[in-house]
Amino acid sequence: MAGAGVSAGLLGIGGGMVQSPLMLEMGMLPEVQRATSATMILFTASSAALQFLAAGAFPGSLQYDYAIWYATTGVIGTALGQVVMKALLRRYKRASFIIFFLSGVIGLSCIMMAIVGGSNVLDEFRTGKGLGFGSLC
């Protein structure tokens, strides 16, 4: 488990994305896994935001309008997801919905990361940026 967390931190992805499938594979109940994953994501996102704030890495001045928008969207999305998931669990009495939704979110995240990353690389290549590589001399 610790190795998965360290790997997630070094790769710059949330620990929940790596450890959620691992916890399910270890036999953890989906309900417990979901709560543990949400807690990990909360601390990962909070620490990343604090690191950006401490480093002064926010573009321009602190953009409170973006912060308010994303915080509001996150809270509403979380509440809606909890309500929908509880309704599905009560109605069908199957914890497999958690696994299906988790798989869908992780899959969609991987696809979106590939699209955005590929787009950024193409833009940097077209504009002549070094793509992070410098001269050896």
C-alpha atoms as an extended CHARMM CRD file, in Angstrom:
* protein
*
       137  EXT
         1         1  MET       CA              0.0000000000        0.0000000000        0.0000000000  PROA      1               0.0000000000
         2         2  ALA       CA              2.7550000000        2.4570000000        0.9070000000  PROA      2               0.0000000000
         3         3  GLY       CA              4.5300000000        1.7500000000       -2.3830000000  PROA      3               0.0000000000
         4         4  ALA       CA              1.3690000000        2.5970000000       -4.2960000000  PROA      4               0.0000000000
         5         5  GLY       CA              1.0740000000        5.8890000000       -2.4140000000  PROA      5               0.0000000000
         6         6  VAL       CA              4.7070000000        6.8220000000       -3.0640000000  PROA      6               0.0000000000
         7         7  SER       CA              4.3460000000        5.9060000000       -6.7420000000  PROA      7               0.0000000000
         8         8  ALA       CA              1.1940000000        7.9970000000       -7.0420000000  PROA      8               0.0000000000
         9         9  GLY       CA              2.9580000000       10.9620000000       -5.4490000000  PROA      9               0.0000000000
        10        10  LEU       CA              6.0000000000       10.6570000000       -7.7150000000  PROA      10              0.0000000000
        11        11  LEU       CA              3.8480000000       10.3640000000      -10.8280000000  PROA      11              0.0000000000
        12        12  GLY       CA              1.6870000000       13.3270000000       -9.8470000000  PROA      12              0.0000000000
        13        13  ILE       CA             -1.6110000000       11.4820000000       -9.7400000000  PROA      13              0.0000000000
        14        14  GLY       CA             -3.9940000000       11.1730000000       -6.8390000000  PROA      14              0.0000000000
        15        15  GLY       CA             -3.4060000000        8.3360000000       -4.4160000000  PROA      15              0.0000000000
        16        16  GLY       CA             -7.0590000000        7.3560000000       -4.6670000000  PROA      16              0.0000000000
        17        17  MET       CA             -6.6370000000        6.5570000000       -8.3550000000  PROA      17              0.0000000000
        18        18  VAL       CA             -3.8700000000        4.0650000000       -7.6080000000  PROA      18              0.0000000000
        19        19  GLN       CA             -4.9140000000        2.7210000000       -4.2420000000  PROA      19              0.0000000000
        20        20  SER       CA             -8.6600000000        2.3500000000       -4.8700000000  PROA      20              0.0000000000
        21        21  PRO       CA             -8.3160000000       -0.6700000000       -7.1870000000  PROA      21              0.0000000000
        22        22  LEU       CA             -5.5890000000       -2.0300000000       -4.9090000000  PROA      22              0.0000000000
        23        23  MET       CA             -7.8590000000       -1.8600000000       -1.8510000000  PROA      23              0.0000000000
        24        24  LEU       CA            -10.6480000000       -3.6160000000       -3.7470000000  PROA      24              0.0000000000
        25        25  GLU       CA             -8.2240000000       -6.3170000000       -4.8620000000  PROA      25              0.0000000000
        26        26  MET       CA             -7.1560000000       -6.8070000000       -1.2260000000  PROA      26              0.0000000000
        27        27  GLY       CA            -10.7760000000       -7.6000000000       -0.3620000000  PROA      27              0.0000000000
        28        28  MET       CA            -11.7880000000       -4.3430000000        1.2850000000  PROA      28              0.0000000000
        29        29  LEU       CA            -15.5230000000       -3.6620000000        1.2430000000  PROA      29              0.0000000000
        30        30  PRO       CA            -16.4420000000       -1.1840000000       -1.5260000000  PROA      30              0.0000000000
        31        31  GLU       CA            -18.1390000000        1.1450000000        0.9720000000  PROA      31              0.0000000000
        32        32  VAL       CA            -15.0080000000        1.3150000000        3.1390000000  PROA      32              0.0000000000
        33        33  GLN       CA            -12.7950000000        1.6830000000        0.0850000000  PROA      33              0.0000000000
        34        34  ARG       CA            -14.8950000000        4.5800000000       -1.2080000000  PROA      34              0.0000000000
        35        35  ALA       CA            -14.6300000000        6.4820000000        2.0690000000  PROA      35              0.0000000000
        36        36  THR       CA            -10.8940000000        5.8070000000        2.3890000000  PROA      36              0.0000000000
        37        37  SER       CA            -10.2940000000        6.9040000000       -1.2010000000  PROA      37              0.0000000000
        38        38  ALA       CA            -12.2730000000       10.1070000000       -0.7070000000  PROA      38              0.0000000000
        39        39  THR       CA            -10.2000000000       10.9180000000        2.3840000000  PROA      39              0.0000000000
        40        40  MET       CA             -6.9440000000       10.3300000000        0.5020000000  PROA      40              0.0000000000
        41        41  ILE       CA             -8.0920000000       12.5380000000       -2.3550000000  PROA      41              0.0000000000
        42        42  LEU       CA             -9.0870000000       15.2970000000        0.0780000000  PROA      42              0.0000000000
        43        43  PHE       CA             -5.6080000000       15.3710000000        1.6340000000  PROA      43              0.0000000000
        44        44  THR       CA             -3.8120000000       15.0510000000       -1.7160000000  PROA      44              0.0000000000
        45        45  ALA       CA             -5.7540000000       17.9120000000       -3.2970000000  PROA      45              0.0000000000
        46        46  SER       CA             -5.4790000000       20.1100000000       -0.2080000000  PROA      46              0.0000000000
        47        47  SER       CA             -1.7280000000       19.6200000000        0.1100000000  PROA      47              0.0000000000
        48        48  ALA       CA             -1.2180000000       20.3150000000       -3.6070000000  PROA      48              0.0000000000
        49        49  ALA       CA             -3.2160000000       23.5470000000       -3.3520000000  PROA      49              0.0000000000
        50        50  LEU       CA             -1.1970000000       24.6290000000       -0.3090000000  PROA      50              0.0000000000
        51        51  GLN       CA              2.0760000000       23.8560000000       -2.1070000000  PROA      51              0.0000000000
        52        52  PHE       CA              1.0390000000       25.9970000000       -5.0800000000  PROA      52              0.0000000000
        53        53  LEU       CA             -0.0010000000       28.7710000000       -2.7100000000  PROA      53              0.0000000000
        54        54  ALA       CA              3.2790000000       28.6280000000       -0.7470000000  PROA      54              0.0000000000
        55        55  ALA       CA              5.3610000000       28.5970000000       -3.9460000000  PROA      55              0.0000000000
        56        56  GLY       CA              3.4440000000       31.5260000000       -5.4470000000  PROA      56              0.0000000000
        57        57  ALA       CA              2.7090000000       29.3780000000       -8.4870000000  PROA      57              0.0000000000
        58        58  PHE       CA             -0.8220000000       30.6180000000       -9.1190000000  PROA      58              0.0000000000
        59        59  PRO       CA             -0.9400000000       32.4950000000      -12.4430000000  PROA      59              0.0000000000
        60        60  GLY       CA             -1.1840000000       36.2300000000      -11.8470000000  PROA      60              0.0000000000
        61        61  SER       CA             -2.9390000000       37.1540000000       -8.6600000000  PROA      61              0.0000000000
        62        62  LEU       CA             -4.8700000000       34.5650000000       -6.7250000000  PROA      62              0.0000000000
        63        63  GLN       CA             -7.8350000000       33.8080000000       -8.8890000000  PROA      63              0.0000000000
        64        64  TYR       CA            -10.6270000000       33.5330000000       -6.3730000000  PROA      64              0.0000000000
        65        65  ASP       CA            -13.2850000000       33.2210000000       -9.0590000000  PROA      65              0.0000000000
        66        66  TYR       CA            -11.7310000000       29.9380000000      -10.2260000000  PROA      66              0.0000000000
        67        67  ALA       CA            -11.3170000000       28.7110000000       -6.6620000000  PROA      67              0.0000000000
        68        68  ILE       CA            -14.9400000000       29.4650000000       -5.8190000000  PROA      68              0.0000000000
        69        69  TRP       CA            -16.1750000000       27.8600000000       -9.0610000000  PROA      69              0.0000000000
        70        70  TYR       CA            -14.2000000000       24.6340000000       -8.6090000000  PROA      70              0.0000000000
        71        71  ALA       CA            -14.9310000000       24.3640000000       -4.8880000000  PROA      71              0.0000000000
        72        72  THR       CA            -18.6620000000       24.8360000000       -5.4860000000  PROA      72              0.0000000000
        73        73  THR       CA            -18.6640000000       22.3630000000       -8.3680000000  PROA      73              0.0000000000
        74        74  GLY       CA            -16.7430000000       19.8260000000       -6.2600000000  PROA      74              0.0000000000
        75        75  VAL       CA            -19.1080000000       20.1020000000       -3.3050000000  PROA      75              0.0000000000
        76        76  ILE       CA            -22.2280000000       19.8230000000       -5.5000000000  PROA      76              0.0000000000
        77        77  GLY       CA            -20.7500000000       16.9040000000       -7.4510000000  PROA      77              0.0000000000
        78        78  THR       CA            -19.7880000000       15.0950000000       -4.2650000000  PROA      78              0.0000000000
        79        79  ALA       CA            -23.2150000000       15.5760000000       -2.6920000000  PROA      79              0.0000000000
        80        80  LEU       CA            -24.9800000000       14.4800000000       -5.8840000000  PROA      80              0.0000000000
        81        81  GLY       CA            -22.7300000000       11.4280000000       -6.1990000000  PROA      81              0.0000000000
        82        82  GLN       CA            -23.4060000000       10.4170000000       -2.6040000000  PROA      82              0.0000000000
        83        83  VAL       CA            -27.1790000000       10.7590000000       -3.0270000000  PROA      83              0.0000000000
        84        84  VAL       CA            -27.2270000000        8.7980000000       -6.2890000000  PROA      84              0.0000000000
        85        85  MET       CA            -24.9360000000        6.0680000000       -4.9400000000  PROA      85              0.0000000000
        86        86  LYS       CA            -26.9750000000        5.6460000000       -1.7390000000  PROA      86              0.0000000000
        87        87  ALA       CA            -30.1880000000        5.4290000000       -3.7710000000  PROA      87              0.0000000000
        88        88  LEU       CA            -28.6780000000        2.7650000000       -6.0460000000  PROA      88              0.0000000000
        89        89  LEU       CA            -27.3590000000        0.7690000000       -3.0870000000  PROA      89              0.0000000000
        90        90  ARG       CA            -30.6990000000        0.9130000000       -1.2710000000  PROA      90              0.0000000000
        91        91  ARG       CA            -32.7260000000       -0.0140000000       -4.3290000000  PROA      91              0.0000000000
        92        92  TYR       CA            -30.6090000000       -2.8350000000       -5.7450000000  PROA      92              0.0000000000
        93        93  LYS       CA            -28.6290000000       -3.8750000000       -2.6200000000  PROA      93              0.0000000000
        94        94  ARG       CA            -25.5070000000       -4.4170000000       -4.7190000000  PROA      94              0.0000000000
        95        95  ALA       CA            -22.1720000000       -2.8490000000       -3.8680000000  PROA      95              0.0000000000
        96        96  SER       CA            -20.9490000000       -3.5700000000       -7.3940000000  PROA      96              0.0000000000
        97        97  PHE       CA            -22.2740000000       -0.1640000000       -8.5010000000  PROA      97              0.0000000000
        98        98  ILE       CA            -19.4250000000        1.4310000000       -6.5650000000  PROA      98              0.0000000000
        99        99  ILE       CA            -16.8920000000       -0.6520000000       -8.4790000000  PROA      99              0.0000000000
       100       100  PHE       CA            -18.5310000000        0.1070000000      -11.8490000000  PROA      100             0.0000000000
       101       101  PHE       CA            -18.6140000000        3.8580000000      -11.2000000000  PROA      101             0.0000000000
       102       102  LEU       CA            -15.0560000000        3.8080000000       -9.8640000000  PROA      102             0.0000000000
       103       103  SER       CA            -13.8790000000        1.9510000000      -12.9700000000  PROA      103             0.0000000000
       104       104  GLY       CA            -15.6900000000        4.4170000000      -15.2100000000  PROA      104             0.0000000000
       105       105  VAL       CA            -14.2170000000        7.4610000000      -13.4760000000  PROA      105             0.0000000000
       106       106  ILE       CA            -10.6790000000        6.0390000000      -13.5300000000  PROA      106             0.0000000000
       107       107  GLY       CA            -11.0360000000        5.0480000000      -17.1950000000  PROA      107             0.0000000000
       108       108  LEU       CA            -12.4130000000        8.4530000000      -18.1840000000  PROA      108             0.0000000000
       109       109  SER       CA             -9.6250000000       10.1470000000      -16.2040000000  PROA      109             0.0000000000
       110       110  CYS       CA             -6.9720000000        8.1460000000      -18.0490000000  PROA      110             0.0000000000
       111       111  ILE       CA             -8.5000000000        9.0010000000      -21.4220000000  PROA      111             0.0000000000
       112       112  MET       CA             -8.7800000000       12.7050000000      -20.5650000000  PROA      112             0.0000000000
       113       113  MET       CA             -5.1910000000       12.8080000000      -19.2290000000  PROA      113             0.0000000000
       114       114  ALA       CA             -3.9500000000       11.2920000000      -22.4950000000  PROA      114             0.0000000000
       115       115  ILE       CA             -5.9530000000       13.7690000000      -24.6030000000  PROA      115             0.0000000000
       116       116  VAL       CA             -4.9030000000       16.8540000000      -22.6190000000  PROA      116             0.0000000000
       117       117  GLY       CA             -1.2790000000       15.7090000000      -22.3270000000  PROA      117             0.0000000000
       118       118  GLY       CA             -1.0660000000       14.9000000000      -26.0270000000  PROA      118             0.0000000000
       119       119  SER       CA             -2.6050000000       18.2450000000      -26.9150000000  PROA      119             0.0000000000
       120       120  ASN       CA             -0.1000000000       20.0910000000      -24.7120000000  PROA      120             0.0000000000
       121       121  VAL       CA              2.8340000000       18.2250000000      -26.2740000000  PROA      121             0.0000000000
       122       122  LEU       CA              1.5890000000       19.0120000000      -29.7980000000  PROA      122             0.0000000000
       123       123  ASP       CA              1.1420000000       22.6940000000      -28.9230000000  PROA      123             0.0000000000
       124       124  GLU       CA              4.6470000000       22.8860000000      -27.4660000000  PROA      124             0.0000000000
       125       125  PHE       CA              6.0730000000       21.0840000000      -30.4790000000  PROA      125             0.0000000000
       126       126  ARG       CA              4.3410000000       23.4690000000      -32.9160000000  PROA      126             0.0000000000
       127       127  THR       CA              5.5320000000       26.5520000000      -31.0370000000  PROA      127             0.0000000000
       128       128  GLY       CA              9.1120000000       25.2670000000      -30.9050000000  PROA      128             0.0000000000
       129       129  LYS       CA              9.4130000000       24.8570000000      -27.1660000000  PROA      129             0.0000000000
       130       130  GLY       CA             12.0280000000       22.4440000000      -25.9180000000  PROA      130             0.0000000000
       131       131  LEU       CA              9.5040000000       20.0410000000      -24.3550000000  PROA      131             0.0000000000
       132       132  GLY       CA             11.5670000000       20.1780000000      -21.1780000000  PROA      132             0.0000000000
       133       133  PHE       CA             14.7940000000       19.0030000000      -22.7820000000  PROA      133             0.0000000000
       134       134  GLY       CA             17.8780000000       21.2000000000      -22.8210000000  PROA      134             0.0000000000
       135       135  SER       CA             21.2560000000       21.1030000000      -24.4330000000  PROA      135             0.0000000000
       136       136  LEU       CA             23.6700000000       18.4790000000      -23.1540000000  PROA      136             0.0000000000
       137       137  CYS       CA             26.5610000000       20.9410000000      -23.2900000000  PROA      137             0.0000000000
